[in-house]
Amino acid sequence: MQTVTLEIQESVSENFLWLLSHFQSHEVSIISQSRIEFLNRLYASQKDMQEGKVIPFDLETLIKKVG
């Protein structure tokens, strides 16, 4: 699914939300700003791991080394 961020004038927001309500929930969903920020951080983290900038670790191995 693709995420799109829009700013909508208050004068048309009710009509716009009405239009969106006619789609099925698996086709269109309204998400909060905090959810958008989380998804952006998640995508950035995945990209960093793919580029080798961040190396995932195994918690059990880390605990054995530390303690």
MODELLER restraints for C-alpha pairs under 7 A, 6 or more apart:
rsr = mdl.restraints
at = mdl.atoms
rsr.add(forms.Gaussian(group=physical.xy_distance, feature=features.Distance(at['CA:48:A'], at['CA:54:A']), mean=5.73, stdev=0.5))
rsr.add(forms.Gaussian(group=physical.xy_distance, feature=features.Distance(at['CA:49:A'], at['CA:55:A']), mean=6.24, stdev=0.5))
